């Protein structure tokens, strides 16, 4: 026990030493990049962008669900942002309160018949509404999709601008936020496909008419700590990671709509083609199937192998790892509906042999390893077990 505590103390010491050294390096990088970014902003006159007819259009997508009390002010503030070519798309994501009625009354919405192409999958769209007060406002009324991503997909389908910015309906943006966030894109529109901004906690700040008047700290201690957490994440962590082209998440960002749709389509299509190619390669080389319908069926399942099977496969692996550490030896696989028993079998059983009888899978000479049917294909190359059928 003393030996274990000693090793743990040394491991934790070196971990904290390495992590703090990494944060120190990121702080130095962030200070340099922040100063360079500030000088870059000073060299650009934002009023020129605001007055220029050549500024690329931006579509703001604001998902709203049960925002009856604040939707009027939120939409008006988004429409008052400083940017020459702005398109605001508010997605009413199945609200069961008066969110849609509030917008219809405030902005005089009228039902329009427009071309809506569902390139990104979303729940059923009930109707599209255009404002008679401000033609830049488009409201999408749709069935509840159960997630913000579903509402964003509906907004992407209706957007006409090459760049999109997704914000929450209750967010407060500074008036020149879009002008400043577009500076990196205007400097290099070919290479820059997405940019991000800085998010801070609004609690305690003074807001008048939906506009931020004065930044102040929250009263609760936990909220003050959250302010520090946000500043550390955005001003240090993401600034540094961005310099190494390793930034994987963008908050309050502008994304190229064309790049996003192409990434989804070609990424999925490429992975599917690889899966189909592997199936056809086996059939052309070995001709395993006597019935052509089996080949067609196998090819059709290639469209589901990359998504969602791969994602569920990771869940099953983590489930098996967790049950391994718990010491379980048998359980019912929910996605198969049979009991899987793995452990040390009789010594007389020949290694490399698989026996399936009565729904029980016995894997010889694998002591302490617990798997369910979802992991069998993963472990087969390791333990050299030919996976047959019942």
WONORTA-V811802 format. One record per backbone hydrogen bond with DSSP energy under -0.5 kcal/mol. CO is the residue of the C=O (numbers start at 1). NH is the residue of the N-H. E is the energy in kcal/mol with one decimal. If there is no record, write none. Layout:
co->(CO/CO)
nh->(NH/NH)
e->(E/E)
This chain:
co->(1/2/3/4/5/6/7/8/9/10/11/12/13/14/15/16/17/18/19/20/21/22/23/24/25/26/27/28/29/30/31/32/33/34/35/36/37/38/39/40/41/44/45/45/46/47/48/49/52/57/58/58/59/59/60/60/61/61/62/63/64/67/67/70/71/72/73/74/75/76/78/81/84/85/87/87/88/88/89/89/90/90/91/91/92/92/98/99/100/101/102/103/104/104/107/107/108/110/112/112/114/115/116/117/124/124/127/128/129/130/134/136/136/137/138/139/139/140/140/141/141/142/147/148/149/150/151/152/153/154/155/157/162/162/163/164/165/165/167/168/171/174/175/176/177/178/180/182/183/184/188/191/193/195/202/205/206/206/208/211/214/214/220/221/222/223/224/225/226/227/228/229/230/231/231/232/232/233/234/236/237/238/239/240/241/241/242/246/251/252/253/254/255/255/256/257/258/259/260/261/262/263/264/265/266/267/268/269/270/271/272/273/274/275/276/277/278/279/280/281/282/282/283/290/291/291/292/293/294/295/296/297/298/299/300/301/301/302/304/305/308/309/310/311/312/313/314/315/316/317/318/319/320/321/322/323/323/324/329/331/331/332/333/333/338/339/340/340/343/343/346/350/353/355/355/357/359/360/360/361/362/362/363/363/366/368/369/372/372/373/373/375/376/377/379/379/380/380/384/386)
nh->(5/6/7/8/9/10/11/12/13/14/15/16/17/18/19/20/21/22/23/24/25/26/27/28/29/30/31/32/33/34/35/36/37/38/39/40/41/42/43/44/44/46/48/49/50/51/52/52/55/163/60/87/61/165/62/89/63/167/91/169/93/70/71/74/75/76/77/78/79/80/81/83/86/58/60/89/90/138/62/91/92/140/64/93/94/142/102/103/104/105/106/107/108/109/132/133/132/130/114/128/116/117/118/119/126/143/141/112/139/110/137/88/138/131/90/129/141/92/142/126/127/94/151/152/153/154/155/156/157/158/159/117/257/258/59/255/61/167/63/171/173/177/82/180/181/182/183/186/187/188/192/193/256/254/205/207/213/214/211/208/206/216/224/225/226/227/228/229/230/231/232/233/234/235/236/236/237/238/239/240/241/242/243/244/244/246/245/248/197/197/166/195/164/257/260/261/262/263/264/265/266/267/268/269/270/271/272/273/274/275/276/277/278/279/280/281/282/283/284/285/286/287/287/292/294/295/296/297/298/299/300/301/302/302/303/304/305/306/309/310/312/313/314/315/316/317/318/319/320/321/322/323/324/325/326/327/328/327/342/333/340/334/336/337/333/341/331/342/345/366/349/353/364/357/362/360/361/357/362/363/355/364/343/366/369/370/371/375/376/376/377/379/380/381/382/383/384/385/386/388)
e->(-2.3/-2.3/-2.4/-2.4/-2.6/-2.1/-2.4/-2.7/-2.1/-2.4/-2.1/-2.6/-2.4/-2.5/-2.8/-2.4/-1.9/-2.3/-2.3/-2.1/-2.2/-2.4/-2.3/-2.0/-2.2/-2.8/-2.4/-1.7/-2.6/-2.7/-1.8/-2.0/-2.6/-2.4/-2.1/-1.9/-2.3/-2.0/-1.4/-0.7/-0.8/-0.9/-1.4/-1.0/-2.2/-1.9/-0.8/-0.6/-0.8/-0.9/-0.6/-2.4/-0.6/-2.7/-0.6/-3.5/-0.6/-2.1/-1.7/-1.0/-2.5/-0.8/-1.8/-2.2/-2.3/-2.1/-2.3/-1.9/-2.0/-1.2/-1.0/-1.0/-0.7/-2.0/-3.3/-0.6/-0.6/-2.8/-2.8/-0.5/-0.7/-2.8/-3.1/-1.2/-2.0/-2.1/-2.5/-1.8/-2.6/-2.3/-2.3/-2.6/-0.8/-0.8/-0.9/-1.2/-1.6/-2.4/-0.8/-0.6/-0.5/-0.5/-0.6/-2.3/-0.5/-3.2/-2.6/-2.7/-2.9/-2.1/-1.8/-2.1/-0.5/-1.7/-2.4/-2.8/-0.5/-3.2/-0.6/-2.3/-1.8/-1.2/-1.1/-2.4/-2.3/-1.6/-1.9/-2.5/-2.0/-1.2/-1.1/-0.5/-2.5/-0.7/-2.7/-2.8/-2.7/-0.5/-0.6/-1.7/-0.5/-2.1/-2.4/-2.2/-2.2/-1.2/-0.9/-2.5/-1.8/-1.4/-2.2/-0.7/-2.6/-1.9/-2.0/-0.6/-2.8/-1.5/-1.4/-2.6/-2.7/-0.6/-1.6/-2.3/-1.4/-1.6/-1.7/-2.2/-2.4/-2.4/-2.6/-2.1/-2.8/-2.2/-0.6/-0.8/-2.3/-2.3/-0.5/-2.2/-2.6/-2.1/-1.0/-0.8/-0.7/-2.5/-1.5/-0.6/-1.6/-0.7/-0.7/-2.0/-2.8/-0.5/-2.3/-2.4/-2.3/-2.5/-2.1/-2.6/-2.8/-1.8/-1.9/-2.7/-2.8/-1.9/-2.2/-2.4/-2.0/-1.8/-2.6/-2.7/-1.9/-1.7/-2.6/-2.3/-1.8/-2.1/-2.9/-2.1/-3.0/-0.9/-0.9/-0.5/-1.0/-0.9/-2.1/-2.4/-2.3/-2.4/-2.3/-1.6/-0.5/-1.1/-1.1/-1.4/-0.7/-0.8/-2.0/-1.0/-2.2/-2.6/-1.5/-1.4/-2.4/-2.1/-2.3/-2.3/-2.5/-2.5/-2.5/-2.3/-1.8/-2.0/-1.5/-0.8/-2.0/-0.7/-1.5/-0.6/-1.9/-0.6/-1.0/-3.4/-1.9/-0.5/-0.9/-0.5/-0.6/-0.7/-1.7/-1.1/-0.6/-0.6/-1.3/-1.5/-0.5/-1.4/-0.6/-0.5/-0.9/-0.6/-0.6/-0.8/-1.2/-0.5/-0.5/-2.4/-0.6/-0.9/-0.5/-2.2/-1.8/-0.6/-0.9/-2.5/-1.7/-1.0/-0.5/-0.9)
